[in-house]
């Protein structure tokens, strides 16, 4: 979603530039914000800082610990990600 935000808000669309971000969620957010993206998702940066290392290590695809701490309860995490998704969809698909 964050790489989509980078491109949708006028940031670097070159595949190499996006590949250089890799799986670093915080760098992706920084690049999206530098392109003009400003999310209203509550605690987005805090959530991404917590998820950054597990995401870089592919914990969501491969072997991983059984659990790890999230900022806030699971409902808050879902709400943050849904708002982020809505913001990006609204621009990409001209939805309200």
N, C-alpha and C positions, 0 to 999 in steps of 0.2 A: 504494500500500500504506500509506503513512504517513497519508494522509487517512482511510483506513479505520480505522487504529489510533486516530486522534483520536476518531472517532465511537464505535467499539466500546468504548473505555475511558471513555466518558462525557463526552468533550469536546464542544465546540460543533458541533452538527450542522446549523446554519443554512447554506444554500448560500452566502450572502454572506460569511460568516466563512471558509468553506473557500476560496472564490474569492479572498479577500484574501491567502491564503497563496500563491496562484498556483503557480508552478513552483519555488518556493524550498524545496529539500529540507531545509536546515538549519532554517528556520523551521517546516516541517512536523514535523520531529523534535522540536523544542522544544515545539510545541503538543501533540504526542502524549505526550511525557514529562510535561508539565504536567497532562494528563488522567489520568496514572497508568500509562501504558505504559512498560515497562522491558524492553528487548530484551537477549537474551543473544547476539545476533549479534556475532561478534568484529569489532572495529574499525568498527562501523557509522557512528559519527559521522565518523571519519576518511574513510571511503569517501564519505559524503555531502558532506563538505566539498570533496573532489576533484571529484565529479560535479556539484556545485551549479551552477557557471557553465555548463558544457556543457548541462546539462538546462534551465536558464533560457533559454539561447539556442537551444533546440530542435535541438541537434546530432544528436540521435538520430532526428530526423524529416527534417531538411532538410540543406542543404549544411553540411559540417563538415570539419575537418582529417582527414587520413587516419588519424591516431592521436593519442593523448594519454596521458600517464602515469597509471597507476592505482596505488593503494597496494597493494603486494604483487603476487603473480602473479595471473593471471586465475582460477585455481582458487580462490584465497582470496576473490576478489570474488564468484564464483558461490556459494560456501559461505555467505558473509554474507547474500546476498540470499535464498538458500533458507531459511535459518534465520528471517529476518524474515518470509518468506512463511508458513512453518509456524506461527509464533507467532500471526499474524493469523488464519489459517485455523482454528486450534484454537479460538479464541474465537468467530469468526463462524459456523462450521459445527459447533461442539462436537466437533471431532476430537481425538484424543489423539496 
